[in-house]
C-alpha cells in the first residue's frame, strides 16, 4: 500500500519483499502548517543506494498509487553496517531556498500578496522547485501593507500564519504543485474514532481547571428579580424537568459532580439555552483540548472505510470522558512498514511554526497601513480564487430527502449523515443556502423571494434601486459613510457638489465657485487649518470659533478685540478701493512694497541708529545700509587722519611764515618756485646739502651769501660773501665777541678787528 520513489524509480514497496527495495524503519511524519519529513535507512543493496544525491534527488511517498508526500534528502549519516541513514524534508521547505528583497506591497489582499511572494520565489529557483498559488480562503478585509526585507520566503509564510491563523498545504494536481492557504479544515473524514472500538490510547493536553461535568446555563438578564439587590437570569428549568442543571451522566459517573456556570447573554429562549448547554458539555468545553492518541485506522481493515488524512476533521467519541466532537487531524506519524501503528495528533490549537531543519524564523513583519487595490483586480482575484476552491480536491456526501408532501430537498454534507454534519449545503424550492453550524444558521443564502444573504459579495457592477446599509466603505479604508449617523469620512480625494460648485480637496480645503455662504460655520474645538475660499459671491453669517479659545483652552480676546499674540500674518496686501491697484504689500518673506506716498505725523521720525539686524537678517536694504555705514566709518577715519596732518602742516607753515617775515626778501623773489632744474625761495630751512660742488650765482650788479646764527637776534651775521659790480668779492667773518675779519676789501687787504694771536706760529711772506 505504501511505496517510496526516488526520481521516479521505486526504492521501497511494502508489497514486494525484494532486497533491492528493502528500506529499514521508514517513517513518514505529516504536520499541519509544516513541511513534514521522511526518515529511513537505505541498505547498500537498495537500488537507490548510489543514485540518491542530497538536495537534488526528488523523493515521493505514495499510498495506493496516489502521492501523499514529496520532498528531498536534507541530511544523512552512515551506521556501522554502512547503511545510509537519510532524513528528508517536505516540498514546503523549498521556500527556504529563496529570500524576499526589500519591498512594500500596499493595498493587496492575502491572495495577491502570496502571488507576489511565489513569483519572486519562482524567479530564483529551478523549475522543479516552483509553486503555483492554489485556493486562498484566508482574508483580511483591511487590505494592509506588507513589507519584506531579505527574509526567507518560508519565514514570511510563517508570519502570515501567526497573523491570520489558517492552514498552509501543498497539493499536487496533474504534476502541478499548488500552495493552498485555507481558513478552515478542508475535509471531514467519515470514519469515527470511538472508545471501545478503534481508540487504543490517548493523552490529553488540556487545562482541566475549566472542565465540568455539570453546568448551570444562564441566559439574558430578566427585568424582575425575586431578590431586589441581585440580578436574575433566564434558566432552563421550564424545559428541563424543573432542574437548572444540565449534566453528562457518563462524565459524572467517571469524574463526579464538577459544576460550572456558563452565561449566554443574548439567549432569551429556554429551549435554545438548553441546547447550547448540552453542546457545551460535549463539545465547546473541549475547544482547547489537544489529543495525542493511538487509534486503529479502520481503512486497513476495510478498504471501503475512508482513510484518515492530514487536515481531516474526524469525530471522536469517548463516553467515559464526556467527549463527543469533531477534531482536526494535525499530525500523522506513519511507520510505512507497520501502518497499523500510526499515531494521530488531534486538536484545535493552531500550529504556527513552519520550521524545518534549515528554516530561519523571524519576528512578525506584517504592519497595517492604508492601501487600495483596483476594483478590476479585486474581481479578477475573486474569480481565480473561486475557481481554485471549486476545483480543489475535497469530499462530500449528497443526500436527497422527501417530506410528507412529496417535496424534495438536496443536501451536500461533510459527513455521510447530513443530520450530524456541521458543514452542509441545502437546496430546495425555497432556495439555496450554506451553513457551517449544522443548519442552525445560513451564512450564505439565495431565497425564492429574490434575497441574497452573504458575508462577502464580489461583483463587477452592482445595480440597485435602493441600498440599505450600516456602513458603506471601500477596501482600503479611505472612504466611509455611516448611513445611521450620516457621518462621512474620507482620507484622500475630493467632493464635488452642484456641478463642482462646492469642492473639498484631498488636503481638506473647501472651495465655493459661486453662491453664498449663509448661517454659521462653527468649530467648537480644534483649528481651521485649510482655506475657506469663495471665488464669487459673499460670505454671510458668522464664522466663529466657540468662545474664541485656542487649542489649549486659553482665550484669544482682550476685551472685544483679539490680542496681538494671535494675529500672526504671513503676508499682507492692501489695495486702492477705486482702482484695485496694490498700494501696500508685505510678502510672506518680509519684502515690503509701497506704491504711493508715505505721510508721517508731526514729530514722527525714523531713528535708523536704533535699527539693528535682529529682524533684518535677510533684508537687502540692511546689507546696503551696513555697507554705507562701513564706508562712512572709513571716510571718518581718513578725515580724522587728514585733520591731524593738516594741523601739523598748518603749524609748520605758520612757523615758515614767521621766519619768512623776519628776512628781507629780494625784490625779484615773491614766492617759492620749483621746476626740473631750479628752486627759487626766500627761505630754505635746515637739512644738509650733499654733492661735489655748490654754486651761489649773484646778480649782474650785486649779490651776497649770508649765514646767520643764533647769537643775539635772528639778524646776527656769522658769514657774508658779497659781490659788487666792478669789484672783487669780499668775505666777512664775524665773531660772537664782536670782532670780525674782512678779506679782499680794497685790493685784497685783510682787516682784523680785535686781538690777533700768532703765538707758536710762523708768519712768512711779509715785506
Secondary structure, DSSP 8 states (H G I E B T S, - for coil): -EEEEETTEEEEESS---GGG-EEEEEEEEETTS--EEEEEE-TTSTTTTT--TTTSEEEEEETTEEEEEEEEEEEEE-TT--EEEEEEEGGGGGGG-B--SEEE-S--HHHHHHHHHHHHHTTS-GGG--EEEEE----TT--EEEESS-BHHHHHHHHHHHH--EEEEEEETTEEEEEEESS--EEEEEEEEBTTTEEEEEEES-GGG--SEEEEE-SB-S--SSTTS--B--SGGGTTT-SEEE-HHHHHHH---EEEEE-TT---HHHHHHHHHHHHHTGGGTT-EEEEEE--GGGT-TTS----TTEEEEEEEGGGTEEEEEEEEEEEEETT-GGG-EEEEESS-------TT-------EE-------HHHHHHHHHHHHHHHHHS----EEEEEE-TTS-EEEEEESSSSGGG-SSEEEEETTEEEEESSTTS--SEEEETTS-EE-S----S----S----SEEE-TTSSEEEETTT--EEESSS-EEETTTTEEE-TT--EEESSS-B-SEEEESSS---S-EEESSS-B-SEEEEGGGB-TTS-B-EETTEE-GGG---S-EEEE-TTT--EEEEE-TT--EEE-S-----TT----GGG--SSS-TT-HHHHHHHHHHHHHHHHHHHHHHHHHHHHHHHHHHHHHHHHHHTS---TT--S-EE-SS-EE-S---S----SS-------SSEEEEEEE-SSSSTT-EEEEEEEETTS--EEEEE-TTS-EEEEEHHHHEEEEES----TT-------
